[in-house]
Amino acid sequence: MMKNRLASLLLAASLPLTPALAADEDVVARVNGEPVSQAMLDFYRAQKQRQLGGREPDPDNLLKEVIDIELMIQDAHRQGLDQHPELQQQLEFYRQNLMVNMAARQYLQRHPVTEDDIQAAYEELAASQTGNEYHARHILVDSEAQARELISRLDDGADFAELAKAESTGPTGPRGGDLGWFSPDRMVKEFSEAVQQMDKGEHSSAPVKTQFGWHVIKLEDTRKAQAPALEEVREQIVNRLNNQRLSEYMAELRKDAKIETTE
């Protein structure tokens, strides 16, 4: 229990806190006379939530952890650690990092990604979708002999989906070996090549060996590659466009900069 408490405290201490923003802020605690503001607590809650992957932190522990941090900060000041060269160097690094992030944010605010930009990028993505997509099932087994025996049973009229449920060792076995729709680049080379040579409704005439084992495949259908819905790729498009803008920002800065490097 103590080990877990210490780990939580060290994690909490790694999150930056901000000083009180105004003299009339609500004070939720005082530690040796120093105020702990509601703004500090709210800021810490948001930082901790990001550390937890979006989950809400335990509210009963938040104030206690912030107080613990304040106690450690006060003790560090008493020891003169605020003047330690390593700390000064790290503070300077964090200061520069914050300035870089703020400069990037302000540039993106001045050059925002618009709906027209997103739509144009999406249309370009949709136009680039070429080739075919495939809907297939497969049965995965451990040996070539097993695969050949299954092919023989299919040739005699066995139902592919039922055979997959009974015999496949792969994760798709319980759903009849159904792989859904996929583009060739999503599958290993041997599997993709085999599928692309098959006709709709056909099953493998010979086992297909991959790194996962031996496959018997049935091609259910083929269609022209389709672009994903805009909402499915909106975030990806916005991120790409923002990255392009930041590249343009850096190009602007470099164009007028005098840069000298040393060996």
Salt bridges, closest charged atoms under 4 A:
ASP42 OD1 - ARG45 NH1 2.92
GLU56 OE2 - ARG45 NE 3.80
GLU65 OE1 - LYS48 NZ 2.91
ASP68 OD2 - ARG5 NH2 2.23
ASP68 OD2 - LYS64 NZ 3.67
ASP75 OD1 - ARG78 NH2 3.52
ASP82 OD2 - HIS77 ND1 3.51
GLU92 OE2 - ARG95 NH2 2.71
GLU115 OE2 - ARG234 NH1 2.88
ASP117 OD2 - ARG245 NH2 2.82
GLU133 OE1 - ARG223 NE 2.89
GLU144 OE2 - ARG148 NH2 3.01
GLU149 OE1 - ARG153 NH1 3.75
ASP155 OD1 - HIS203 NE2 2.80
GLU162 OE2 - LYS165 NZ 3.56
GLU167 OE2 - ARG153 NH1 3.55
ASP178 OD1 - HIS135 NE2 2.83
GLU220 OE2 - ARG137 NE 2.68
ASP221 OD1 - LYS200 NZ 3.56
GLU231 OE2 - ARG234 NH2 3.02
GLU260 OE2 - LYS258 NZ 3.67
